[in-house]
Amino acid sequence: MAFDRIDRQILAHLQEDGRMTNVELADRVGLTAPPCLRRVRALEEAGIIRGYHADLDPASLGFPITVFAMVSLRSQAELDLAAFEAHVATIPEVRECHMLNGEIDFILKIVAGDLKGFQEILTTQLTPAPNVASVKTSLTIRTAKSLSGIPVSGT
């Protein structure tokens, strides 16, 4: 799908504020409401806009601990990789799972209510998972930057 300047503006504005009304969005990008809505729907149908969500404060909701876990597997066969991905998908505290190139196979972003809660996730759900060879963890001390989305150029 080719994007013009208006599509990129729409994406940038919606990424910044997904609750913006179509009328407000149309005004910001210089369109009337109907063609703006058609563009948004086309971007949604193409899978460019994957969804809308609220950005929640984890600490306020009882999850002040964020840990990154680097996981190495015994086997990198596709079935084993898929099985690990399916397993971590069942753990609600695992918020992100990225397969890596190199010494570590996966990096996980995990949230927890406290260190004991994280230790329980680690020892009952992560390290005993099939095919897991090792797990190295790093506790987040503070977050200097956390932006959702991507930089949208050409706006």
C-alpha positions in Angstrom: 0.0 0.0 0.0 1.4 3.4 -1.0 1.0 6.2 1.5 0.7 9.9 0.6 1.3 12.8 2.9 -2.3 12.8 4.1 -2.2 9.1 5.0 1.0 9.7 7.0 -0.6 12.7 8.8 -3.6 10.5 9.6 -1.3 7.8 11.0 0.7 10.3 13.1 -2.4 12.0 14.6 -4.1 8.7 15.4 -1.0 7.3 16.9 -0.7 10.3 19.1 -4.4 10.4 20.1 -6.5 7.3 19.0 -9.6 8.9 20.6 -9.6 11.8 18.3 -13.0 12.2 16.5 -13.0 11.8 12.7 -14.2 15.4 12.4 -11.2 16.6 14.4 -8.8 14.3 12.4 -10.2 15.5 9.1 -9.8 19.1 10.1 -6.2 18.5 11.1 -5.3 16.8 7.8 -7.2 19.2 5.6 -10.0 16.9 4.5 -13.8 16.7 5.0 -15.0 14.0 7.3 -16.2 11.4 4.7 -13.0 11.0 2.7 -11.0 11.1 6.0 -13.1 8.2 7.3 -12.6 6.3 4.1 -8.8 6.7 4.4 -8.9 5.5 8.0 -11.0 2.5 7.2 -8.7 1.6 4.3 -5.7 1.8 6.6 -7.5 -0.4 9.1 -8.5 -2.9 6.5 -5.0 -3.1 5.2 -3.7 -3.9 8.7 -1.7 -0.7 8.9 -3.8 0.5 11.9 -3.9 -2.7 14.0 -6.1 -1.3 16.8 -6.7 1.4 19.4 -5.8 1.2 23.0 -5.4 3.1 26.2 -1.9 3.7 27.5 -2.2 2.5 31.1 0.2 3.2 34.0 1.4 -0.2 35.2 2.4 1.0 38.7 -1.0 2.5 39.4 -2.6 -0.8 38.5 -0.4 -2.9 40.8 2.5 -3.7 38.4 5.5 -1.5 39.4 8.1 -4.1 38.5 9.3 -4.5 34.9 11.9 -7.1 34.0 13.5 -8.1 30.8 14.3 -11.8 30.5 16.7 -13.1 27.9 15.8 -16.7 27.0 18.0 -19.2 25.3 16.5 -22.4 24.0 18.1 -25.8 23.5 16.7 -26.1 20.0 15.9 -23.5 17.4 13.9 -25.8 15.2 10.7 -24.0 14.0 8.4 -26.2 15.9 10.3 -25.6 19.1 10.3 -21.8 18.5 6.6 -21.8 17.9 6.0 -23.9 21.0 7.9 -21.4 23.1 6.0 -18.5 21.6 2.7 -20.3 22.2 3.7 -20.9 25.8 4.6 -17.3 26.6 1.4 -16.1 25.0 -0.4 -17.8 27.9 1.4 -15.8 30.5 -0.4 -12.5 31.0 2.5 -10.8 32.7 4.6 -11.3 29.6 3.8 -8.2 27.7 6.3 -8.5 24.8 8.1 -11.4 23.3 10.7 -10.8 20.6 12.8 -13.4 18.8 16.4 -12.3 18.4 19.3 -13.0 16.2 22.5 -14.0 18.1 23.3 -15.7 21.4 19.9 -15.1 23.0 16.8 -16.5 21.3 14.1 -14.4 22.9 13.8 -11.2 25.0 10.6 -10.9 27.0 9.2 -7.8 28.8 7.5 -9.0 32.0 5.5 -7.0 34.5 4.9 -8.0 38.1 3.4 -6.7 41.3 6.5 -7.4 43.3 9.8 -9.3 43.1 8.2 -12.4 44.7 5.5 -12.4 42.0 8.2 -12.1 39.3 10.2 -14.9 40.9 7.1 -17.1 40.8 6.6 -16.4 37.1 10.2 -17.2 36.5 10.4 -20.4 38.5 7.0 -21.9 37.7 6.2 -20.7 34.2 9.4 -19.7 32.4 12.4 -21.7 33.4 10.6 -25.0 33.5 9.0 -24.5 30.1 9.9 -27.1 27.5 13.1 -26.5 25.6 14.3 -23.6 27.8 18.1 -23.8 28.3 18.6 -20.6 30.3 17.0 -17.4 31.4 18.9 -14.3 32.3 17.0 -11.4 33.8 17.5 -7.7 34.2 15.3 -5.6 36.5 14.3 -2.2 35.2 15.5 0.6 37.6 13.8 3.4 35.7 12.5 4.1 32.3 14.0 7.2 30.5 11.9 6.8 27.3 8.9 4.7 26.5 7.1 5.6 23.3 4.5 3.4 21.7 4.2 3.2 17.9 6.7 4.2 15.4 8.1 7.5 14.0 5.9 8.5 11.1 7.9 10.4 8.5 6.6 12.7 5.8 4.1 14.6 8.0 
